[in-house]
Amino acid sequence: MISLPSVACVDGSLRSASAAKIALSYLRPIPDLAGDCGVAAAAAAAAAAASDLTVRDALNSALAEEMERDEAVFIMGEEVGAYHGAYKITRGLIDRFGEKRVQDTPITEAGFTGIGVGAAMHGLKPVVEFMTWNFAMQAIDHIVNSAAKTNYMSAGQIGCPIVFRGPNGAAAGVGAQHSQCFAAWYMSVPGLKVVAPYSAEDARGLLKASIRDPNPVVFLENEMLYGESFPVSAEAMGADFELPLGRAKVERAGTDVTLISFSKMVGACLKAAEALAAEGISAEVLNLRTLRPLDRASIAASVRKTGRAVSVEEGWPHAGVGAELVATCVEECFDYLDAPPERITGVDVPMPYAENLERDALPQVADIIAAAKRTVGKA
């Protein structure tokens, strides 16, 4: 008889003890990994001195350090090697680690994703890059049916420590088939962890944690953030730095309304909060960082404090991330709410190609300001 492993349930969607007992094996426990990654002293010193870092360089440095730390980590995807990545996230890594660990693949997402999943099941730690998450639809069977479910279906005997990463959501002028946000798709799947960084510190700390995690992780980046610079502390540039998955961050404290978001829209929320402050409205900005497991405790703590909530995302409204966030607010904070929660989303249409229509299809700072004002009765 096969006994199920003792795995702590970290997913907030498991609301009963019986459900937890049934599904406790779909995720694997996270080991204590506090070893030295072996990065050269000169590189570490240069990193520690850095004060600003682009998201692109944050991802690149995290990949390099994790490959130094663990020889089981390797990268595969289209143009990740000789071309140094379509967005230059893997710049210089093939020169440093060689073709065996930075593998250029044919243009066949279904093929190389399946190879990556198989390698993970045999003990390696692949980082699979998609040129865009829109192309990952070719490989969704491997991500959902193989990577996400096999640990549970094998009673914990077959793990899949793999990271799927690449740009998600709208870029600029690339049309409907290259602009979709897949956050809601993947955060609905038991067995996956889903991460969506905003800042350089997010990107660096969350990617390192994702690579070290024994479970399959969907890592949703944003192309428009790659070139943005953010202040980064010396601690965040340390080789052992990582951010815990499943924990949100309060980017700006406030008392009147909570703006809840992830990825690029966190920046829009911060701009909206600045404008609202000029009008005497104190907005708290909560950066989710991880969508599965969702940090329901931090959402509840913030909304109970402010009494109002506005969720902000670029994805579509129907069955979107915001729907889960509003449900969380109602389930956890109903008696604390002073106004109905609001959702700001992309328009419910395929992304237009025309620049003016594309802008109108995505949330703008003015939309967030208007929603926040409605919740406080100042519309």
N, C-alpha and C positions, 0 to 999 in steps of 0.2 A: 504494500500500500504506500502510495506517495503522500507524504505530509507537506502541507503548504508551508513556505517559509514565514517566519515572523517578521512582517514588514509593516512599519508604521504608515498609516494612511495620511498623506499630506494634502489630499485634494478636498477643498472645501465643499464640493458638491455631494460628498458622502455624508448625509445628514443623520443617519441612524447607525446604531451599533451593529444591527444585523446586516445592513448594507456594507459596512466596513469589513465585517467578517467574510462576506461573500467575495468582495473585490480586493482584499488586502494584498494580493500578490501581483497586481498589475504593474506596480512600481517596485524597483529594487532599492534596498537601503543604501544610503550614501556613506561610504567609508570615511574615516578620518584621514585626509590626505594633506599633511602639513610638511612634506619633504622639501628639500632644496631643489630648485629647478636647474641649477648649474649654469645660469647665465653669466657670461664673462663680466669681470669686475668693472671694466671700462664702460661697457654698455649699461650696466646697472647704475653706475655713477652718473652717466649722462641722462638716464631716464629720471633719476631722483631729482636732478636739477631742473627738470622741465616744469614749466608753470602752465603753459597752454598746449593743447594737443587736439588735432583733428580726430573725428570719429574714425576716419580711414586709418590713421596711424595707430590709434588705440586698438583697433581690430588686428592690425598687422603685428603689433608688438605682443599682443596676447597670444596669437597663433605661434609666433616664434618662440616665446617662452615656454608654452606648453609642449611644443615639439622638442625643445631642449630637455624639458623635465621628464618626458615620458616617450620612449622610443616606439611605443605602440601607436602614437598619434601620427596620422598622415592625412594629407589633403588630396582630394580628387575633384575634378570638374573641368568644364570647358575653358581653355585658355588660362588656367591657373598657374601654369609653369612658365614656358618660354615667353609668353606674352605678359606675364606677371599679373594676370587677372584682368577681367574686363573693366573693373573699377580700381585696379591696382591695390586691392586689399592684400594680395599675396606677393606683393613686390619684394624681390630679393630672396624669397624663401627657397626657390629651386637652386640658386647659387649656394646657399648655405647648407641645405639638407639633401640635395640631389634629386634625381628623377624618380627614384624608388619611393620617396616620401612626399613628393609633390607631383602628382600624376595628371598629365593632360589626357582628357578623354575625348572620344568622338562626340558628335552632336546627337546624343541619344540618352536623354534623361532616364528613361525606363531602364536602360542597360546599366549605366554606371551607378544609379541609385541601388539597384538590386545587388550589384557587386559590393557596394559599400555596406549594405545591410548584412550580407553574408559574411563579410570580413569582421563586422562587429560581433556577430554571433559566435565567431571563432576566436574572439579575444582581442582583436585589434580595436583601435579607437578612431574611426574615420571621421573627417570633417568634409562633408559633401557640399560643394558650392553650386548653387543654381544661379545662372546669369540673371534670372528674375524668378520670383516665386510663381509667376504665371506659367512658366515652363515646367514647373514641378507637377502640374496637373498630369503630365505624361507619366509621372512616377508615383502618383498618390497611392496606388495599390501597395507598393513596397513600403511607403511611409506608414500607412494606416493598418493594412492587413498583416504585414510582416513585422515591421519594427515595433509598432505600438502594442500588438496583441500577443506576440509570441511568449513573452515572459509569463503572462497570465495563463496562456493555454498550455504551457509546459510545466505549470506548477512551480515556477521559479527556477527551473533548471537551465533555461536558455535566456541569457541576457542580451541586450543590444545597446551597448554604450556608443551612440553615434550622434553627431550634430549635423543637422541639415541647416544651411545658412545661405543668405542672399538677400537682395533688396525686395521689399514687399510694398504694395500700395502704389499710389500715384507718383510718377516722376514729373515730366514736363513734355507735353506734345508728343506722346508716344501711342495715343489711341487706346481704345477700349480693351484690346487683348493684351496690353502690357501695363495696365494701371490698376489692377484689382487688388484689394486688401483681403488677404486670406486668414486674418486673425481669428474671426469667428468660426471659420471652417475647422481649423486645427485645435482651437481651445475646447471644442466639443468632444474630443476623442480621448477616452480613458487610455492611459498608458503612455501618452505624450506629455512632455513639459513644453510650454510655449513661452518664449521670451521675446520682448520687444523693447530694446534699449532706446534711450533718448540722447543722453550726453556721452562724451568721450569716456567718462568714468563708468557710466552704465555699460558701454560697449566693452570696455576692457575687463571689468570685474565680472560681468555676467557671462561673457564668452569663456573666460577661464573656468568659471564654475560649471558651465554647460559641458565643457570638454571633460572635466573631472567627474561629472555625474554619471552614474552607471545606467541611466535610462536614456531613451531616445529624446532628443531635444530639437524642437523646431525654433530656429533663431531668426526672427523677422527684423531685418534691418530696413533702413530707408535711404534710397539713393540720394535724396536731396540733403541728407544730413552728413554724407561722407566728408564733404569739404568744410563743414562747420567746425570751428575751434571752440573748446571749452576749457576753463581752468581745471587743472588736475593737481591734486596734492602729491607730495613725495610718497606718502603711504600708498596711494592708488597706483603709483608706478613701481611699487615693490614687486618682486618676482612671485611672492606668495599671496599677493592681494587677490581676493575674489569677493563677489557680492552674493549673498545667499539667494537662491531662487525661491520665489513665493513670498517675497517681502517688498512692499511698496515703500516709496520715499515721499515725504512731504517736502516739496521743492520750495514752497512759500507758505508760511503760516497765515491763517486768517480766521475770522470769527463769524462772518455773515453768510457765506455760501462756499460749498466745496466744488471745485472744478476737478473732475476725475478724467484722466486721459493716459495715453501711452504713445511712445515713439514721437514722431514729428509734431503731433498735436499738443504735446506738453509745452513746446515753445510758444504755440499760439495761445495756450491758456495763461502762460506767464505774461505775455503781452496784454492780454485781456485783463488780468489781475492788476497790472500796473495802471491801466486806464481806469479801471473801476475804483482804484484807491484815490485817484484824483477827484472822484465824485463822492467820496465818503463811504464806499462799499468795500469791506475787507474780505477778499476772496482767498481761500486756501487752495493751493494747487497740489494735487496728489498724483504723482508719477507711479503708475502701476508696476512698471518694469517687467513683471511676469504676469501672464494672463492665465496660465494653468501651471501650478496651482494659483488660484486667485486669492489675494490677501484680503479676505472678507473682514478680518478683524480691524485692519487699518482703515478700510472704507467705513466701517461702522463707527469707529472711534471719531473719525473726522466729521461724518455727517451728524452724529449725535451732538457734537460740539456746535456746529454751525446751524443745524436744523434745515438745511437746504442743499440740494445736489444738482449738478449739471454734468452729464457725461458727454465727452467729446471724442469723436473718431472720424476717420476719413472713409470708413467702410459704409456699406448700405444699411438702411435702417431695419429692414425686415430680418428678424432673428439675428441681429448684430451683437457686437460686444456691449453696446449701450443697453440693449434689452436685458442682458444678464446683470449689468451694473444697477439698473433701475430696480430689477427684481431683488437684488441684494439689499438695496436701500430700504425697500418696502418690508422685506422679511426681517431685517435686522434692526431697523430704526423707525418703524411706523409711528410709534408713540412720540418720537422726537421730531418728526417732520413738521415744519411750519408752512410748507408749500409742496405741491406735487413735484417730484423729480422731473427734470427736463433732459431730453436727448438732442444733441447736435450731431448730425451725421452727414455723409455725402448724400447727394440727391439720388433717388431710386431709379437711376438710368445707367446704361453702359457709358463709360467715360467718353465724352465728346472729344474730337480731335482739335476743333477750333479753339484758339487760345482763350477767347472771351467766354465761351461756353464751358471750357474746362475749369476756369476760375469760378464760374457760377455753380459748378457741380460739386465743389469742395467747400468744407467749412472755412469761414473767414473769421478773423478776430472780432469783427463787428457782430457776427452771429452769436458768438459766445457772450459778448457784453450784453446784447439784448436779452438773451436767455437768463443770465444772472440777474439782470434788472427785473425781469418778470417774477423771479422767485422771491425777491425782496419787496415787491410791490411798487417798484419805481419805473415801470415800463413807460 
